[in-house]
């Protein structure tokens, strides 16, 4: 009788151990599948608006050169959206963003001033909080790594564009998983009124 109880207890412990192990493995697999490093093929990345153009009235100096003013700018609030192949938003997805000015945008006369700056709208208020939210702006493409919002698969960024001189262009690039999206910002020139 004593041996049968001992055998029964050993079987109960083995069964309980097997159940606990199976549960832990299931939790581990679920946690791994929720990782943003793993993604289904067909991820789409869109940026709204898809393009934007500012019309600039240039003030010229006596040599006919545009007079650059660092305090003359406009801000574009841009929404980056990441969806899976079925059009569902992907929250907390790794997102890589960079702002790439065209070659003509880098001008030696601008010294340390730049035409385009990229900001991360950390507090989602749609307003630049400078310099805390500045993530690029040195004129060269700078990769910025972030994540989409948890529940709606979006990320808000702001591009500040200097509007004292025209004829400049930049492209905002966004990568998530195997998806890619881009948008362009331009400054067109309007002649100074006579």
N, C-alpha and C positions, 0 to 999 in steps of 0.2 A: 504494500500500500504506500509506504514511504517512497519507494522507488518510482511508482507511477505518478505521484504528486511532483516529485523532482523532475521527472521527464516532461510532465505537462507544463511546469514553470519554465523549463528550458525552451520548450516549443513556443510558449507565449512571448518570451523575451526575443527569440529569433524572429517571430512574426512581427512584433512591434518594431524591432530594429529595421526590418525590411520595409515596413510602411513609412517610417521616418526617413529612411534613405531615399525612397521613391518620392516623397513629398519635397525633400530638399533639392533633389535633381530637377523636379518640375519647376520649382521656384527659380532655380538658377537658369533654366532654359527660357523661362518667361522674361526674366531680367535681361538676358542677353538679346532676346528678340526685340526688346524695347529700346535698345541702344540706338542712338542716332548715327552710329558709324555703319550700321547695316541698313540698307535701303533697298526697296524694290526698284527694278528697272522702270524707266518711264517717268522719272521725276521731272516736273516742269517748274520753271522759274519765270515769273513775269514781274515787270516793273511798271508801275503806273504813276504818272503818265509815261507813255512810250517815247516821247520827245518833248522838248520845250525850247522855244526861241524867244530871247529878249531882244527888242529893237532898241538900239543905243544911239543917242544923239551925242556925237563926239565934240568936245571943245578942243580946238587946235591952238598950238602956240604959234609964234611968229615964223617958225620953220615949217609949219604945216603938220607937225607931229601931234598926235593925240596926247592930251594932258591927263595922265593917269592919277586917279584919286582912290586911295584904299578905302575911303569911307563911303564910296558910291557902289552899292551892291544890292542884289535881290536874292531871296532864299527860295529854293524849291523843296517842298516836302514830297518825298517819294516813298511809295509803299511797295516793298518787295514781297511777293507771295510765292510760297513753295507748296505745290500740290503733288500727290501721288498720281499714278497712271489713271486712276478712277476719278480724279478731280477733287479728292478730299485733301484738306489742309494737313500739313505735317508740322506738328508743334515740336519745339526744341530741336530742330534740325540744324546741323552744322551749316553755316553759311559763310562764304568768302566773298568779300566785296572790295572792288577797287575802282578808283576814279583815274582815268587816263586822259590827260589833255592831249590834243593834237600837237604835232611838231611845231606848228606855227604859233602855238600858245606860249611857248617859252621864249621870252624876249629879254635880252640883256639889259634893256633900259628900265626893266621893272625891278631890278635889284632883288631884294628879299620879298617883294610883294608878288602875289600870285592871282591868277584870274579865277581859279576854282578851288574850293575847299570842301572836304567831305566831313560831315558831322553825324554821330550816332545820337539819335533822339532818345537818350536814356530814360527820361521821365515821360515820354510820349505826350509832350505838350505842344508839339508842332513848332516850337520856337528854339532857335539856337541859344544854348547856354555856353557862351564862349569864355574861357578856352576849355572848360571841363569836357565838352562833348566832341572836341576836335579830334579826328582820327587820321587825317591826312591833309595835304596842302602844300607839300614841298615842291610841287610841279612834276615830280616823277610818280609813276604808278606805285602806290603803296597798298599791299594786300592787308585788308582788315578782316579778322576772323571774329564771328559773332554767332548767334543762334536766332532762330525764329521764335516768336512768342509761343508760349505753351499751348494755348487753346485755339488759336486761329491761324497759325502757320504764316504769320506775316512779320515783317521787320520794317520799322520806319527809320529812314535816314534823311538827312537834309544836305543839299548841295548849295553852297553859297557861291554866287556868280558875281564877279565884279562887272558893273555896267557902265564904267566910265569910258571904256574903249571897246570897239566892235571888231568883228572878224575872227572871233575865237570859237573853238569847239572842244568839247570833252565828251567822253563816253563813260558811263557808269556800267561796270560789269558785275554780275552776280552769279556765283556758282553754288549749287547745293546737290550733293549726290552726283548723279549723271546729268543733271539739268543745268541749263545756262540761260540767262536773260541779260538784255542790255537796253540802254536808252541813251539818247544824245541830248546835250544841251548846247545851244548856239547863241552867239551874240551877233546880230546883224547891225550894220552901220546905217545910220540916217545922218545926212549932212547937217552941220550946224546952221540954224537959220541965219539969214543975212541981216 
